[in-house]
């Protein structure tokens, strides 16, 4: 096993609000290895985005606060870097593709200028002509048609899919070692989603960058990822390689996520949602945060009173935070048959 490119260790992130302290990320640890795609999934508010935004210094402080933790990237702790030092890393060694490209691109500046600025910021001595050639090459790489013409257009002249392609081009402009894609296809229709995902695949093959893919779409995870982290209420509840997670899930929440999805191979009149609502991150339930919604809990005292620790289940690399994970050993998810990239 190679050395991890990024190691998150015991990260805790909170937000102070008028109603109380929001425990957005609660003591999570994980690694990202060179060249792999790691998927982070969970409902809205589970801490997926905050965990990555915080290590890049992109959460507002205050009200946000990194209580403790480490983010070791290439031997240095990103959480201990000054703003100036972190700015050198962001957009160069580590880059991010955000959810909504329309709010990420400046509407009054041409797309080509904005992409070139991402290069110029880190390489100020690079000649303007060379930067322009690089930007046109990047637009061509991500599949933007007529890149020479598009270079001089404004964001509103791009379709939603092309704007997202432009954001991917900006992210890879300086050949980062780590690419973070935060819900990169959420605002796009299904056809454009598929095209953008294909662009991400091609870009990763070209740059060999490790990728963190944050999403709530398990179909995308099945298609794109090598390993998966499932988050709930700010904590990691299950982690493992994509085949293991989809075929032999060992946490009731993971099973609930999978069972709530429609299947083209099944004739069902109703979907099967997870009962109840996600918990308040200000006042989390005692014990396992998922126990009020869990089909496995059945009122057992351990679920109500003891916080389950992430522990190894089944094979190496597969871990779940459930007191009774072994009771799910015979469970087979509805994804046992091939779906997306899982066979």
Secondary structure, DSSP 8 states (H G I E B T S, - for coil): ---EEEEEEEEEEEEEETTEEEEEEEEEEEEEETT-EEEEE-STTSSHHHHHHHHTT-S-TTTEEEEEEEEEETTEEGGGS-HHHHHHHBTTTEEEE-S-HHHHS-TTSBHHHHHHHHHHHH-TTS-HHHHHHHHHHHHHHTT-SSHHHHTT-BGGGS-HHHHHHHHHHHHTTT--SEEEEESTTTTS-HHHHHHHHHHHHHHHHHH--EEEEEES-HHHHHHH-SEEEEEETTEEEEEEEHHHHHHS--SHHHHHHHHTS--TTS--SS----SS----SSS--SSSTTGGG-TTTTT-HHHHH-----EE-SSTT-EE--TTGGGGTT---TTSS-BTTB-
